[in-house]
């Protein structure tokens, strides 16, 4: 079954707002030179010049 769900206008507005907030936060952290953490399957990944080395090592070992 390939049913496509269309969100209500209110739900779409909330989703758009959250996506905009995340995009702005990621851009601000990039400008400030701060690292970010995101999930790749079940592994947290730290990206950025100032990301903790021990955290990066643990993430790379889990792959």
C-alpha positions in Angstrom: 0.0 0.0 0.0 1.5 3.3 -1.1 -0.7 5.8 0.7 0.7 9.4 0.7 -0.3 11.4 3.7 -0.8 15.1 3.3 -0.3 17.1 6.5 -2.9 19.6 7.5 -2.0 23.3 6.9 -1.4 23.7 10.7 0.9 20.7 10.7 2.8 21.8 7.6 3.3 25.3 9.2 4.8 23.7 12.3 7.1 21.5 10.2 8.2 24.5 8.2 8.9 26.5 11.4 11.0 23.7 12.9 13.0 23.2 9.7 13.7 26.9 9.5 14.8 27.0 13.2 17.2 24.0 12.7 18.6 25.5 9.5 19.2 28.9 11.2 20.8 27.2 14.2 23.1 25.1 12.1 24.2 28.1 10.0 24.8 30.1 13.2 27.0 27.3 14.7 28.9 27.1 11.4 29.6 30.8 11.4 30.8 30.7 15.0 33.0 27.7 14.3 31.2 25.4 16.6 30.7 21.7 16.1 27.3 20.0 15.7 26.2 16.5 16.6 23.8 14.5 14.5 22.7 10.8 14.3 23.8 8.5 11.6 21.6 5.4 12.1 22.4 4.5 15.7 25.7 6.4 16.0 26.1 10.1 17.1 28.5 11.9 14.8 30.3 15.2 15.8 31.2 17.4 12.8 33.3 20.6 13.0 36.8 21.8 13.7 36.3 21.9 17.4 34.5 18.6 17.8 36.0 16.5 20.7 38.6 14.1 19.4 37.5 11.3 21.7 33.9 11.6 20.5 35.0 11.4 16.8 37.1 8.3 17.6 34.2 6.5 19.3 31.9 7.3 16.4 34.5 6.1 13.8 35.0 2.9 15.7 31.3 2.1 15.6 31.2 2.1 11.8 
